[in-house]
Amino acid sequence: MARTTEQRISIDGKKLRLSNLDRVLYPATGTTKRDVIDYYRRIAPVMLPHCRDRPVTRKRWPGGVGEDGGGEVFFQKNIGQGAPDWVERRSIQHSDHVNEYPLANDVATLAWFGQMAALEIHVPQWRFGEGDEHLPPDRIVFDLDPGEGVGLRECVEVARLVRGLLRDMGLDPVPVTSGSKGIHLYAGLDGTQSSEQVSGVAKELARALEADHPDDVISSMRRSARAGKVFIDWSQNNASKTTIAPYSLRGRRHPHVAAPRTWRELASPQLRQLDLRDVLARVKRRGDPMAGLEDARGDGTASDGVMGRGGPVDRDADPPPRDRLTVYRTKRDASRTPEPVPDRHGRGGDGPPSFVIQRHQARRLHFDFRLEHEGVLVSWALPKGVPTDPKRNHLAVPTEDHPLEYGEFEGEIPKGEYGAGVVEIWDAGTYELEKWEDGEVIATLTGREDGGLGGRRKYALFRTGDDPQKPQWMIHRMQLDDESGGEGGATTREPASAKRAPSRRSRAAPARYRPMLAVRGEADALERLDQNEWAFEMKWDGMRAIVTVDDKVTVHSRNARDVTVSFPELDGVVDAVDTESCVLDGEIVAFGGNGAPDFGRLQRRMHVTNPREAARLRNEVPVSLVVFDVLEINGSPSVELPYANRRELLDEVVHDVDGLVLVPPAFDGDVEAAVDSSSRFGLEGIMAKRLESPYRPGRRSSDWRKVAHVQTAEVVVIGWRPSSADPSGLASLLLAVPTADGLRYAGRVGTGFSASQRREIRRSLERLARKTPPADGVPGADARDARWATPKLVAEVRYRERTADGRLRHAAWRGWRPDKSPPDVNPEV
């Protein structure tokens, strides 16, 4: 056992209590907490400039990293209780809460991080300005990660390729051996572009390198395709993402460091990752190779016509015209592709602006939507095709500007070139512009007589949410004044991509996890909870699901039944995930006309096992996935982490996709706000979850408590009573719940059915007919004319109260629960 030591020190007048200094944090090398704190104090002069005014996210190993490089780790954004009052901090408004982040602006704060065993320090590519203002990013970063069978030498080769492209753009990158397996490349920017623009260019450069070097480079997030290649991770330029800070330690088996290097060092055949002692000695001899990174800020050379459509700040009275095709040309070789590759972009004609929609059969079929604007074709990729229904928006992914000549291009892009595949013009013509602003475009398109649009159509493209740094756009089909509504009329032809059949799977994938379950809580008991120890979520009226995202999307119900075929649209969950693989816990819901979940509508989807029927119903009754927990990321379980940490991870790896995926807010310590929101949106109730609780797969725990506005119960249907008014229907259903001694009668339900539902339910129960009652305690009056059924089917009902003997009073039918079986029913919840 480590000897407990404690001392108080003062660093630049800031007092800090240090404890357990002899605790070994890296067992493989015997590196102690004292060594870690000493490292951060000594490295501070070169590390702080790269962290200053950036929000810090920490990864903490209070018990050390473990002999094999593992160990319990905590991912912490919020500054937390007990932080010294002299630690600088700023706030960030997330979608559902505000986090207060520490800033690594002084030596004392780095020492405090060491005291908290915060070995890894992660920061974004932007800084705070005045107050909580977010400044534009001042650097761009690429993370080169070797796949299986690839090492540091291959990363160096790819780093040189990235360096060549960046230098063509006026950027001079600095390499950093990451302290893990790969290399990071940083280049300074002048701060005139948004995170969206920087991230977009980084993505396009990564894709261009992949197209030019398909055997060596990959830009896809799917880990399964990375063997033998170097993965270029461009996504860390997103405003919500972070990268290990230069000179930060890593939580690996050895105390390696994310160490800035020179390009000459990268050429050495002895290149390796450096540990804290190597780095301290190296900095003492050579200084900081990244010291000049900020020199690019303010000179305008880092973004001249390259870093997005906003362009550089005009510093001259008559600045030269910006070439908007620079990114387009960096990805194409005119000698190898039939696509037009002009020297500069044109100016456009005098008539109405043109549009073109191209069907692009590349690795995946998609449609390219292009509008002439300021001498180029401003472009979006539509993975799901052109929307035909005003009620259903489609994802639109901004891509690089294309030359006007591309409006007439059809042909085959050769294999190995960027965008390899067949391009066909689906429709083309002119458009009338109604609005073109940052984040919103509205235009009425007039296509060809034989074109895919089927005539004159109006569309709006818009950035989702109010955050200008979010890169996600949607396209919406708008109604014209002379259109009658509906889904666009008989002349509108749906793109092939919108008609794709659900994926087939040869066999059901096994369920890795069973969902954690809650106990029933009472509304007045919520007030007695310590609000600082609980978070409150909405209770969604749907079907519980465990969703696995890797090379495909697999959906399991609460009882581990594979229901993927029932919900083919959930294949699109992969577009909401910013990681290679993960396992999510959530609720499948069908929203009604009032915007609230409608369990009755969902009933039409829950029983479907025929792929053709499922494909038809996805348009009639679309479903959404409400995600509220993450159980595994990239093969590493997160179930042992506290709920608060899992929520932070969830926000990191999953984002909303309009109409399909929703990550709802959690109200930390604010039960009144949760109850108010739940009531206002017509939801079923709320869930209270203890912040420090782990996820307990397959177990019911008082760490999760559900409080419903309306009482509901799951029941086993054991029979029916015939109807005198309808010989084919029924008057009521007889219900039961399991007990230790077998089924116990729980009353009747006779309302909430339509006439057709009564007949359909009766036909189902007649197939399960039996002669004797399967439950005890059925009163003579209820049993007199009853028809009994084998207790195999579970249903859900609403009720006003329970009697002392467990009977449900004033019950109303809600629907079947095919995702559950009788043993799943708990009479207490």
C-alpha positions in Angstrom: 0.0 0.0 0.0 1.3 3.4 -0.9 2.5 5.6 1.9 0.0 8.5 2.5 1.8 11.8 2.2 0.4 15.3 2.3 1.8 18.7 2.0 0.7 22.3 1.2 2.6 24.3 -1.4 2.3 27.7 -3.0 2.9 28.3 -6.7 2.9 32.0 -7.8 0.9 32.8 -4.6 -1.7 30.1 -5.3 -2.0 27.6 -2.4 -2.5 23.9 -3.3 -2.8 20.8 -1.1 -1.0 17.7 -2.4 -1.7 14.2 -1.1 -0.6 10.6 -1.7 2.5 11.8 -3.6 4.1 8.4 -3.5 1.1 6.7 -5.2 2.3 4.9 -8.3 0.3 6.0 -11.3 2.4 4.1 -13.9 3.2 0.7 -12.4 5.3 -0.4 -15.4 7.8 2.3 -14.8 7.2 3.2 -11.1 6.2 6.7 -12.0 4.4 8.3 -9.0 2.0 11.2 -8.6 5.0 13.3 -7.4 6.7 12.6 -10.7 3.6 13.6 -12.7 3.2 16.9 -10.8 6.9 17.6 -11.2 6.6 17.0 -14.9 3.7 19.3 -15.4 5.4 22.1 -13.4 8.6 21.8 -15.4 7.0 21.5 -18.8 4.5 24.4 -18.1 6.5 27.1 -20.0 6.2 25.4 -23.3 2.8 23.6 -22.7 0.7 26.6 -21.4 0.8 28.6 -24.7 -0.9 25.7 -26.5 -3.6 25.4 -23.9 -4.2 29.0 -22.9 -7.9 30.1 -22.8 -9.0 26.7 -24.1 -11.6 24.6 -22.1 -9.9 21.6 -20.7 -11.5 18.1 -20.7 -9.6 15.7 -18.4 -9.1 12.0 -18.3 -8.4 10.9 -14.7 -6.8 7.6 -13.4 -7.1 8.0 -9.6 -5.9 4.5 -9.1 -3.2 4.6 -11.8 -3.2 3.2 -15.3 -2.7 -0.4 -14.4 0.2 -2.7 -15.2 -1.3 -3.5 -18.6 -2.1 0.1 -19.5 -5.8 -0.2 -18.4 -7.2 0.9 -15.1 -10.4 2.7 -14.1 -10.6 6.0 -16.0 -13.0 9.0 -15.5 -13.8 11.4 -18.3 -14.4 14.8 -16.8 -15.5 18.1 -18.4 -17.1 20.0 -15.6 -14.6 21.5 -13.2 -16.3 19.7 -10.3 -16.6 20.4 -6.6 -13.6 21.1 -4.6 -11.6 22.9 -7.3 -9.4 25.7 -5.9 -11.1 29.1 -6.3 -8.1 30.5 -8.2 -8.5 28.1 -11.1 -9.7 30.1 -14.1 -13.0 28.8 -15.6 -15.5 29.5 -18.3 -18.9 28.1 -19.2 -20.2 26.3 -22.3 -23.9 26.0 -23.0 -24.5 22.5 -24.3 -27.8 21.3 -25.8 -29.4 20.6 -22.4 -27.1 21.9 -19.7 -24.2 24.2 -18.9 -20.7 22.9 -18.0 -18.1 25.0 -16.3 -14.6 24.1 -17.7 -11.2 24.8 -16.1 -8.6 26.7 -18.2 -5.0 25.6 -18.1 -3.6 29.2 -17.9 -1.0 28.8 -15.2 1.5 26.4 -13.6 -0.6 26.0 -10.5 -3.5 24.7 -12.5 -1.3 22.1 -14.2 -0.1 21.0 -10.8 -3.7 20.7 -9.6 -4.5 18.5 -12.6 -1.6 16.2 -11.5 -2.9 16.1 -8.0 -6.2 14.9 -9.3 -4.5 12.2 -11.4 -5.7 14.0 -14.6 -3.0 12.5 -16.7 -4.5 13.4 -20.1 -5.4 17.0 -20.9 -7.6 17.5 -24.0 -8.5 20.9 -25.6 -10.3 22.0 -28.7 -8.8 24.0 -31.6 -10.5 27.3 -30.5 -10.1 29.6 -27.6 -12.4 31.7 -25.4 -12.5 35.5 -26.1 -14.2 37.9 -23.8 -16.3 36.2 -21.2 -17.7 33.0 -22.6 -17.3 34.0 -26.2 -16.0 31.3 -28.6 -13.4 32.6 -31.0 -12.9 31.0 -34.4 -10.3 28.2 -34.5 -6.7 29.3 -34.6 -5.3 25.9 -35.7 -6.2 22.9 -37.8 -5.3 19.4 -36.7 -5.1 16.0 -38.4 -4.7 12.8 -36.3 -2.9 10.0 -38.2 -3.8 6.7 -36.6 -2.2 3.4 -37.8 -4.5 0.5 -38.4 -3.7 -3.1 -37.8 -0.4 -4.1 -39.4 0.8 -0.5 -39.8 3.3 1.4 -37.6 4.8 4.8 -37.0 6.9 4.7 -40.2 3.7 4.5 -42.4 2.2 7.4 -40.4 5.3 9.4 -41.3 4.8 8.8 -45.0 1.2 9.9 -44.8 2.2 12.9 -42.7 4.5 14.0 -45.6 1.5 13.7 -48.0 -0.7 15.9 -45.7 2.2 18.4 -45.3 2.4 18.7 -49.1 -1.3 19.6 -49.5 -1.2 22.0 -46.5 1.9 23.8 -47.9 0.0 24.3 -51.2 -2.6 26.1 -49.1 -0.1 28.3 -47.4 0.0 26.3 -44.2 3.2 25.0 -42.5 2.3 22.0 -40.2 4.2 20.9 -37.1 4.2 17.1 -36.3 3.5 15.7 -32.9 4.1 12.1 -32.0 0.9 11.4 -30.2 2.2 9.4 -27.2 0.0 6.6 -28.3 0.5 5.0 -31.7 0.3 7.7 -34.3 1.1 11.3 -35.3 -0.8 14.6 -35.0 -0.2 17.5 -37.4 -1.0 21.0 -36.4 -1.0 24.2 -38.6 -1.8 27.7 -37.4 -4.7 29.6 -38.9 -5.5 33.3 -38.9 -8.8 33.0 -37.1 -11.1 34.2 -40.0 -12.9 30.8 -40.6 -15.5 29.1 -38.5 -15.0 25.6 -37.1 -17.6 24.4 -39.7 -15.4 25.7 -42.5 -12.2 24.4 -41.1 -13.7 21.0 -40.4 -15.2 20.8 -43.9 -11.8 21.5 -45.6 -10.1 19.0 -43.3 -12.6 16.4 -44.3 -12.2 17.1 -48.0 -8.4 16.9 -47.8 -8.6 13.6 -46.0 -11.0 12.3 -48.6 -8.7 13.5 -51.4 -5.7 11.7 -49.9 -7.8 8.6 -49.6 -8.8 8.8 -53.2 -5.2 9.3 -54.4 -3.7 6.6 -52.1 -6.5 4.1 -51.5 -4.1 1.3 -50.5 -2.4 3.4 -47.8 -4.9 6.0 -46.5 -8.5 5.8 -45.2 -10.7 8.6 -43.9 -13.7 6.5 -42.9 -14.6 6.2 -39.2 -15.2 2.4 -39.5 -12.4 0.6 -37.7 -13.1 -2.6 -39.5 -11.8 -1.1 -42.8 -8.5 0.3 -41.4 -6.3 -2.8 -41.5 -3.1 -2.1 -43.4 -3.9 1.6 -43.7 -3.4 4.9 -41.9 -6.6 6.5 -40.7 -6.7 10.3 -41.1 -9.1 11.6 -38.4 -10.2 15.1 -39.5 -13.2 15.3 -37.1 -11.2 16.8 -34.2 -11.6 20.2 -35.9 -15.3 20.1 -35.0 -16.0 22.8 -32.4 -17.4 20.2 -30.0 -14.3 17.9 -30.3 -11.0 17.9 -28.5 -7.5 16.6 -29.1 -4.8 15.6 -26.6 -2.9 18.8 -25.8 0.7 19.1 -26.9 3.0 18.0 -24.1 0.2 16.2 -22.2 0.9 12.8 -20.7 -1.0 9.8 -22.0 -2.8 7.2 -19.9 -1.0 4.3 -21.3 1.3 1.6 -19.9 4.3 4.0 -20.1 4.2 7.7 -19.3 4.5 8.7 -22.9 3.8 12.3 -24.0 2.1 14.0 -27.0 5.5 15.4 -28.0 6.0 18.1 -30.7 8.8 17.1 -33.1 10.7 18.5 -36.1 10.4 17.1 -39.6 14.0 16.1 -39.4 13.3 13.9 -36.4 10.5 12.2 -38.3 13.0 11.2 -40.9 15.0 9.3 -38.3 14.8 5.4 -38.6 14.9 5.4 -34.8 11.8 7.5 -34.4 9.7 6.4 -31.4 7.2 7.8 -28.9 8.8 9.8 -26.1 8.2 9.6 -22.4 8.2 12.5 -19.9 11.9 12.3 -19.2 12.8 12.3 -22.9 10.6 15.3 -23.4 12.0 17.3 -20.5 15.5 16.7 -21.7 14.6 17.4 -25.3 12.9 20.7 -24.5 15.9 21.8 -22.4 18.2 21.2 -25.4 16.1 22.3 -28.4 13.1 24.3 -27.1 9.6 23.9 -28.5 9.1 23.0 -32.2 5.6 24.4 -32.0 6.7 27.8 -30.6 6.1 29.4 -34.0 2.7 27.9 -34.6 0.8 31.1 -33.8 2.9 33.1 -36.2 0.3 32.2 -38.9 -2.4 34.1 -37.0 -3.3 37.4 -38.4 -1.2 37.4 -41.6 -3.9 36.0 -43.8 -1.7 33.5 -45.6 -3.2 30.5 -43.8 -6.5 30.7 -45.5 -6.2 32.5 -48.8 -9.2 31.3 -50.7 -8.9 27.8 -49.1 -10.6 27.6 -45.7 -14.2 27.6 -46.6 -16.6 29.9 -48.4 -16.2 32.8 -46.0 -12.7 33.5 -47.3 -10.1 35.6 -45.6 -10.7 39.0 -44.1 -10.2 41.8 -46.7 -7.1 43.7 -45.7 -6.5 45.7 -48.9 -8.7 48.3 -50.6 -9.0 46.1 -53.7 -8.2 42.5 -52.7 -7.6 40.0 -55.5 -10.7 37.8 -56.4 -10.9 34.7 -54.3 -10.5 31.4 -56.2 -13.3 29.2 -54.9 -12.1 26.0 -56.8 -8.9 25.5 -54.9 -10.2 22.6 -52.9 -11.9 21.1 -56.0 -8.6 21.1 -57.9 -6.5 19.7 -55.0 -8.7 16.5 -55.3 -8.6 16.0 -59.0 -5.9 15.4 -61.7 -7.1 16.6 -65.1 -5.0 14.0 -66.8 -6.7 11.2 -65.0 -10.4 12.2 -64.7 -12.9 13.2 -67.4 -14.3 15.9 -65.0 -13.8 19.5 -66.0 -10.9 21.1 -64.1 -10.7 24.8 -65.1 -7.9 27.1 -64.0 -10.2 29.4 -62.1 -13.9 29.7 -61.5 -16.2 31.6 -63.9 -18.5 34.5 -63.4 -21.8 33.1 -64.5 -24.2 34.2 -67.2 -26.7 37.1 -67.5 -29.8 34.9 -67.4 -31.4 32.9 -64.6 -28.9 30.9 -62.5 -28.7 27.2 -63.2 -29.0 24.1 -61.2 -28.1 20.4 -61.7 -29.0 17.3 -59.7 -26.7 14.4 -60.5 -27.1 10.7 -59.6 -23.7 9.6 -58.3 -23.1 5.8 -58.0 -19.9 5.9 -56.0 -19.1 3.6 -53.1 -22.7 4.4 -52.0 -25.4 5.8 -54.2 -26.2 9.4 -53.5 -27.4 12.5 -55.2 -25.5 15.7 -55.7 -27.5 18.9 -55.5 -25.8 22.0 -57.1 -26.9 25.6 -57.4 -25.1 28.2 -59.4 -24.0 31.1 -57.2 -21.2 33.7 -57.5 -19.5 31.9 -60.4 -19.5 28.3 -59.1 -21.9 25.5 -58.4 -22.4 25.5 -54.6 -22.9 21.8 -53.8 -24.5 19.4 -51.3 -24.5 15.6 -51.3 -27.9 14.0 -50.5 -27.3 10.5 -49.1 -31.0 9.7 -49.0 -31.9 11.4 -52.3 -34.1 14.4 -53.1 -37.0 14.7 -50.7 -40.5 14.2 -52.2 -42.6 14.6 -49.1 -42.8 18.0 -47.4 -43.2 16.1 -44.1 -39.8 14.3 -44.3 -36.5 16.3 -44.6 -33.3 14.7 -45.9 -29.7 15.1 -44.8 -27.7 17.5 -47.0 -23.9 17.4 -46.6 -22.0 20.5 -47.9 -19.2 19.6 -50.3 -16.6 21.7 -52.1 -17.7 24.2 -54.8 -17.7 22.8 -58.3 -17.1 24.7 -61.6 -20.0 25.8 -63.7 -18.9 23.4 -66.4 -19.8 20.5 -64.0 -23.5 21.2 -64.7 -23.2 19.4 -68.0 -20.9 16.6 -66.8 -21.9 12.9 -67.2 -19.5 10.0 -67.3 -17.5 7.6 -65.3 -14.8 8.7 -62.8 -12.0 6.1 -62.9 -11.4 3.8 -60.1 -8.8 5.2 -57.7 -9.8 8.8 -58.4 -11.8 10.9 -55.9 -15.5 10.2 -56.2 -14.9 7.1 -58.5 -18.1 5.9 -60.0 -20.8 6.8 -62.6 -22.3 10.3 -62.7 -25.6 10.9 -64.5 -27.7 14.1 -64.7 -31.0 13.4 -62.9 -32.4 16.8 -63.6 -31.1 20.2 -64.6 -32.5 23.7 -65.5 -32.8 27.1 -63.9 -33.9 28.4 -60.6 -35.5 31.5 -59.0 -33.7 32.5 -55.8 -35.8 33.6 -52.9 -33.2 33.7 -50.1 -29.5 33.0 -49.8 -28.1 33.7 -46.3 -25.5 32.1 -44.1 -27.3 28.9 -43.0 -30.4 29.1 -45.3 -31.1 28.9 -49.0 -34.6 28.9 -50.6 -35.0 28.4 -54.3 -37.7 27.3 -56.8 -36.3 24.9 -59.5 -37.6 24.5 -63.0 -36.3 21.2 -64.4 -36.5 19.4 -67.7 -39.8 17.8 -68.9 -38.3 14.4 -68.5 -36.3 15.2 -65.4 -36.5 13.5 -62.1 -38.2 16.5 -60.3 -41.2 16.1 -62.6 -41.5 19.8 -63.2 -41.3 22.9 -61.0 -40.3 22.3 -57.3 -39.3 24.5 -54.4 -36.6 23.5 -51.8 -35.1 25.0 -48.7 -31.6 24.0 -47.5 -30.8 25.0 -44.0 -28.3 24.4 -41.2 -29.8 22.6 -38.3 -30.0 24.4 -34.9 -28.8 27.8 -34.1 -25.2 27.0 -33.7 -23.3 28.2 -36.8 -20.5 25.8 -36.0 -22.7 22.7 -36.6 -21.8 21.3 -40.0 -25.1 19.4 -40.5 -27.6 20.7 -43.1 -31.0 19.4 -44.2 -33.0 19.9 -47.4 -36.8 20.4 -47.2 -39.4 20.1 -50.0 -41.6 23.2 -49.8 -45.2 23.5 -51.2 -45.7 25.9 -54.2 -48.7 28.1 -54.2 -50.3 26.1 -57.1 -49.6 22.7 -55.5 -52.5 20.8 -53.7 -50.3 19.3 -51.0 -49.8 15.6 -50.2 -46.5 14.0 -51.3 -45.9 16.0 -54.4 -48.4 14.6 -56.8 -48.2 11.8 -59.3 -45.6 13.5 -61.5 -42.9 13.6 -58.8 -40.5 10.7 -59.1 -38.7 9.5 -56.0 -34.9 9.0 -56.2 -33.7 5.5 -56.1 -31.8 6.1 -52.9 -35.1 6.8 -51.1 -36.5 3.4 -52.1 -33.7 1.2 -51.0 -34.8 -2.0 -49.4 -33.8 -2.8 -45.8 -30.5 -4.6 -45.4 -30.7 -8.4 -45.2 -28.8 -10.3 -42.5 -28.0 -14.0 -42.8 -28.5 -14.6 -39.1 -29.5 -12.6 -36.0 -26.6 -10.9 -34.2 -26.5 -11.9 -30.5 -27.5 -9.2 -28.0 -24.5 -8.0 -26.0 -26.5 -6.2 -23.3 -29.9 -6.4 -21.6 -31.3 -3.0 -20.6 -31.1 -1.7 -17.1 -34.6 -1.3 -15.6 -36.2 1.2 -13.2 -38.5 1.0 -10.2 -41.7 2.9 -9.9 -41.4 6.2 -8.0 -44.0 8.6 -6.7 -44.2 12.2 -7.7 -44.1 13.5 -4.1 -41.0 11.4 -3.4 -39.0 13.4 -6.0 -39.0 16.4 -3.7 -37.3 14.4 -1.0 -34.3 13.5 -3.2 -31.0 15.3 -3.0 -31.3 17.3 -6.2 -27.5 17.5 -6.5 -27.2 13.7 -6.7 -29.8 13.0 -9.4 -30.5 13.9 -13.1 -33.9 13.9 -14.6 -34.9 12.8 -18.1 -38.1 12.5 -20.0 -40.0 9.2 -20.0 -40.7 8.2 -23.6 -43.7 6.2 -24.6 -42.3 3.7 -26.9 -40.4 0.4 -27.2 -37.1 -0.1 -25.4 -34.1 -0.9 -27.7 -30.5 -1.8 -27.5 -28.8 -0.6 -30.7 -25.4 -1.8 -31.8 -23.6 0.3 -34.4 -20.5 -1.2 -36.1 -20.3 -2.4 -39.7 -24.1 -2.4 -39.6 -26.9 -1.4 -37.2 -28.5 -4.1 -35.1 -31.6 -3.5 -32.9 -32.6 -5.8 -30.0 -35.8 -5.5 -27.9 -35.8 -5.6 -24.2 -36.1 -9.3 -24.1 -33.1 -9.7 -26.5 -35.1 -10.4 -29.6 -33.5 -9.1 -32.9 -36.1 -6.7 -34.3 -33.8 -5.0 -36.9 -35.9 -6.0 -39.8 -39.0 -4.3 -38.3 -37.3 -0.9 -38.3 -35.2 -0.6 -41.5 -34.9 3.2 -41.2 -32.7 2.7 -38.1 -29.9 1.8 -40.5 -29.5 5.5 -40.6 -28.4 5.6 -37.0 -24.8 5.2 -38.3 -25.0 8.8 -39.6 -25.6 10.0 -36.0 -22.5 8.3 -34.5 -19.0 9.9 -34.4 -17.1 6.8 -33.5 -16.2 3.4 -35.1 -18.6 1.4 -33.1 -20.9 1.7 -30.1 -23.8 0.2 -28.2 -26.7 2.5 -27.3 -29.7 2.3 -25.1 -32.8 4.1 -26.1 -36.5 4.0 -27.0 -38.1 3.6 -30.4 -41.0 6.0 -30.7 -43.6 7.0 -33.3 -44.6 10.6 -33.0 -48.2 11.7 -33.5 -49.6 14.8 -35.1 -49.3 16.7 -31.8 -45.5 16.1 -31.7 -45.8 13.7 -28.8 -45.0 9.9 -28.9 -48.0 7.9 -29.9 -47.8 4.3 -28.7 -50.9 3.3 -30.7 -49.1 4.3 -33.9 -46.0 2.4 -32.9 -48.1 -0.8 -32.5 -48.3 -1.0 -36.3 -44.5 -1.4 -36.5 -43.8 -3.6 -33.6 -45.1 -6.9 -34.9 -43.7 -6.7 -38.5 -41.2 -9.4 -39.6 -41.6 -9.2 -43.3 -39.0 -6.9 -44.9 -41.4 -5.8 -47.7 -44.1 -4.9 -45.2 -41.5 -3.1 -43.0 -40.3 -1.1 -46.0 -43.9 0.0 -46.8 -44.7 0.9 -43.2 -41.6 3.0 -42.7 -43.2 5.7 -44.9 -46.6 5.4 -43.3 -45.5 5.3 -39.7 -41.9 6.5 -39.4 -40.1 5.9 -36.1 -37.4 7.7 -34.3 -34.7 6.5 -31.9 -34.5 8.4 -28.7 -31.0 7.7 -27.2 -30.3 8.2 -23.5 -27.3 6.0 -22.7 -24.1 4.6 -24.2 -23.0 1.1 -23.0 -19.9 0.6 -25.1 -17.5 2.6 -27.4 -15.1 1.0 -29.8 -15.3 -2.3 -28.0 -14.7 -0.8 -24.5 -17.6 -1.2 -22.1 -18.7 2.0 -20.3 -21.3 0.4 -18.1 -19.1 0.7 -15.0 -18.8 4.5 -15.4 -21.1 6.7 -13.4 -24.2 7.9 -15.1 -22.9 11.5 -15.3 -19.8 10.3 -17.2 -21.8 8.2 -19.6 -24.0 11.2 -20.4 -20.9 13.2 -21.3 -19.7 10.3 -23.5 -23.1 10.2 -25.1 -22.9 13.9 -26.0 -19.4 13.3 -27.5 -20.3 10.3 -29.7 -24.0 10.8 -30.8 -25.7 13.8 -32.3 -29.2 14.4 -33.5 -30.3 13.5 -37.0 -33.5 15.3 -37.9 -36.5 13.0 -37.7 -34.5 9.8 -37.0 -32.2 10.2 -33.9 -32.8 12.3 -30.9 -30.5 12.8 -27.9 -32.8 14.4 -25.4 -31.7 16.6 -22.5 -31.0 15.5 -19.0 -31.9 18.0 -16.3 -29.1 17.8 -13.7 -30.6 18.6 -10.3 -33.7 20.4 -11.7 -36.7 18.2 -11.2 -39.2 21.1 -11.6 -37.8 21.9 -15.1 -38.0 18.2 -16.0 -41.6 17.8 -14.9 -42.6 21.0 -16.6 -41.0 20.0 -19.9 -42.5 16.5 -19.7 -46.0 17.9 -19.1 -45.7 20.6 -21.8 -44.7 18.2 -24.5 -47.3 15.7 -23.6 -44.9 13.0 -22.5 -45.6 10.0 -20.3 -43.5 11.2 -17.2 -39.9 11.5 -16.1 -37.0 9.3 -15.1 -34.8 10.1 -12.1 -31.3 8.7 -12.4 -28.6 8.8 -9.7 -25.5 10.7 -11.1 -23.0 8.3 -9.5 -24.8 5.0 -10.5 -23.3 2.5 -13.0 -25.3 0.8 -15.7 -26.6 -2.5 -14.4 -27.5 -4.6 -17.5 -30.6 -6.7 -17.2 -31.2 -5.6 -13.6 -33.9 -3.4 -12.0 -32.4 -0.8 -9.7 -33.7 2.0 -7.4 -30.9 4.1 -8.9 -33.4 4.6 -11.7 -36.9 5.7 -10.8 -39.8 6.3 -13.2 -42.6 8.6 -12.3 -45.5 8.7 -14.7 -48.1 11.4 -15.1 -50.6 8.7 -15.9 -50.3 5.3 -14.3 -49.6 2.4 -16.7 -49.1 -1.3 -16.1 -47.9 -4.3 -18.1 -50.3 -7.2 -17.9 -50.7 -10.8 -19.2 -53.9 -11.3 -21.1 -55.6 -14.5 -19.9 -59.0 -14.4 -21.7 -61.9 -12.3 -22.9 -65.7 -11.9 -22.4 -67.9 -12.0 -25.5 -69.8 -9.0 -26.7 -73.6 -9.0 -27.1 -73.4 -6.2 -29.6 -70.8 -7.8 -31.9 -70.6 -11.6 -32.2 -67.1 -11.3 -33.8 -65.7 -8.9 -31.2 -65.4 -8.9 -27.4 -66.6 -6.9 -24.4 -63.5 -6.9 -22.3 -60.2 -8.6 -21.7 -59.3 -10.4 -18.5 -55.8 -9.6 -17.1 -53.3 -11.1 -14.7 -49.8 -10.4 -13.4 -47.1 -12.9 -12.3 -46.4 -13.6 -8.6 -44.2 -16.1 -6.8 -47.2 -18.4 -6.6 -48.2 -18.1 -10.3 -50.5 -15.7 -12.1 -52.8 -13.4 -10.0 -56.0 -11.9 -11.5 -55.6 -8.1 -12.0 -59.0 -7.1 -13.4 -60.6 -6.3 -16.7 -60.1 -3.7 -19.5 -63.0 -2.8 -21.7 -62.2 0.6 -23.2 -59.6 2.0 -25.5 -60.3 -0.4 -28.4 -61.7 0.3 -31.8 -64.3 -2.2 -33.2 -61.7 -3.6 -35.6 -59.2 -4.0 -32.8 -61.7 -6.0 -30.7 -62.2 -8.4 -33.6 -58.5 -8.7 -34.3 -57.7 -9.3 -30.6 -60.4 -12.0 -30.3 -59.0 -13.8 -33.4 -55.5 -13.8 -31.8 -56.8 -15.1 -28.5 -59.0 -17.8 -30.1 -55.8 -19.4 -31.4 -54.7 -19.7 -27.8 -58.0 -21.0 -26.4 -58.0 -23.3 -23.3 -60.8 -24.6 -21.0 -59.6 -23.5 -17.6 -58.6 -20.2 -16.1 -54.8 -19.8 -16.0 -54.9 -17.4 -13.0 -56.1 -17.6 -9.4 -58.6 -15.3 -7.8 -60.9 -14.6 -10.7 -64.3 -13.5 -9.2 -67.3 -15.5 -10.2 -69.0 -12.6 -11.9 -66.0 -12.1 -14.2 -65.5 -15.8 -14.8 -69.2 -16.6 -15.6 -69.0 -16.1 -19.4 -65.3 -15.9 -19.8 -63.3 -17.5 -22.6 -59.8 -18.4 -21.5 -56.5 -18.2 -23.4 -53.1 -19.6 -22.8 -51.1 -16.8 -21.0 -48.5 -16.0 -23.7 -49.3 -12.4 -24.7 -48.3 -9.2 -22.8 -50.2 -5.9 -23.1 -50.1 -2.4 -21.6 -53.0 -0.6 -20.0 -53.7 2.8 -18.3 -55.5 2.8 -15.0 -56.6 5.3 -12.3 -55.8 3.3 -9.2 -55.1 -0.2 -7.8 -57.3 -1.8 -5.2 -55.9 -3.4 -2.0 -55.9 -6.8 -3.6 -54.0 -5.6 -6.7 -56.9 -5.1 -9.2 -56.7 -2.3 -11.7 -59.6 0.2 -11.7 -60.8 2.2 -14.7 -58.3 0.5 -17.0 -58.0 1.5 -20.7 -56.3 -0.4 -23.4 -52.9 0.9 -24.8 -51.7 -1.9 -26.9 -49.8 -5.2 -27.2 -46.2 -5.4 -26.0 -44.7 -8.0 -28.5 -41.2 -7.0 -27.2 -42.0 -8.6 -23.8 -43.0 -12.0 -22.5 -45.0 -12.9 -19.3 -41.8 -13.4 -17.2 -40.8 -9.8 -18.0 -43.9 -8.4 -16.3 -43.3 -6.9 -12.9 -46.5 -6.1 -11.0 -44.7 -3.4 -9.0 -43.7 -1.3 -12.0 
